[in-house]
Amino acid sequence: MAERGGLARRSVGGSRFLYDSFDAAQARIEASERVAEARREALDYRLARIEAGLERLERRLWLAVYGVAAAVLLHGALALLDLAG
């Protein structure tokens, strides 16, 4: 009876050695997915930092453009005042 139970167990559940390689492969796939997710999160973080830096740079450039425009207008206004006076 014990042998018959053993045979029945194998035919229903199979040998654990048959499924160990599948479990290892599944574990490797899950680990790869976790690594890929961590890399994606790191990439998203870095991209957010780059975008924030670009926004700051853009603000500084516009400030410089407005500063130059103001200096040119001021120089022109002073030249007009000098001609009128």
Number of C-alpha atoms within 10 A of each C-alpha: 6 7 8 9 10 11 13 12 12 12 10 9 10 12 11 10 8 9 12 11 11 11 12 11 12 12 12 12 12 12 12 12 12 12 12 12 12 12 12 12 12 12 12 12 12 12 12 12 12 12 12 12 12 12 12 11 12 12 12 12 12 11 12 12 12 12 12 12 12 12 12 12 12 12 12 12 12 12 12 11 10 9 8 7 6
